[in-house]
């Protein structure tokens, strides 16, 4: 079995998860994390290889389907400001 060196931050995460009883041991914690990483990579690959190209074809065919970047930025700023105000 390979040994790895984790930063103190990650050691603490593994320790908390292990002690929480959800996993049988530290190896179980790491294996679960790696499975999540694989799932995330698969989802990204699917988006990049299938969904994104299909949306690009749709946008080229009908540019009105697109969203203006300034509108997106304004919406994000508005949501961030609202969340910040609410947190105060």
N, C-alpha and C positions, 0 to 999 in steps of 0.2 A: 504494500500500500504506500502511496506517495504521502509525503508530509508537506504541509504548506505552512507558511508563516503569515499570520493575520495581524493587522494593526490592532492596537488596543481597542479602538472603537468597534471593529468587527468581532473581536474576541468577546467583547461585552454583549453584543447582539446575540452571538451564538450561545453564550452562557445563559442569558435571560430566556431564550427560546428553549434551551435544553431543560432548564430548571422549571419552566412553565408546564412541563409535562406533556406537551403536544407531540414531542418527538422522543424517541427512545434514547437518543444520545446525540453528541455533537455531529457525528457523521450524518445522522438523519436530518439535522438542520441544514447542513451543507448540501446534501442531496436534494432536498426540497427547493432550496434556493437555486440550484443548478437547473432543476426541472422548470422552474418559473422563468429562468433566463432563456432556456430553449424555447418555451412557449412564446415568450415575447419576441424572440428572434424570428420564429416561424410566422407570427402575426405581421411583423414588419416586412418580412420577405414577401408574404402574400400581398400586402398592400403595395409594395414597391413593384412587384412583378406583374400583378393582375389588375388591381383596382386603380392605381394611379394612371397606367397607360390608357385604360378604358375611359377614365374621366377626361384625360387629355384629348382623346379623339372626340368626345362629346363637346368639349370646349372649343376645339378648332372648328367643328361643324356649326356651333351656335355660340359665338362669343358673349351673347347676352346672358348666358348661364354663369359667367364669371362674376366674381365679387371684387369690387374696388378695394385695393389694399388700404387706402386711407379710411374707408368705412370700417374695415376690420380693426385697424389700429384704434379708431375712435371708440368702437364697441369694447375693445379690451381695456382701454383707459377708463371708460365709464364703469365697467365691472370692477376693476381694481380699486378705483376711488370709492365705490360703494362698499366694497369689502373692507377697505381701510377705515372708512368712516364708521362702519358697523362695529369693527373691532375696538374702536376707541371707547 
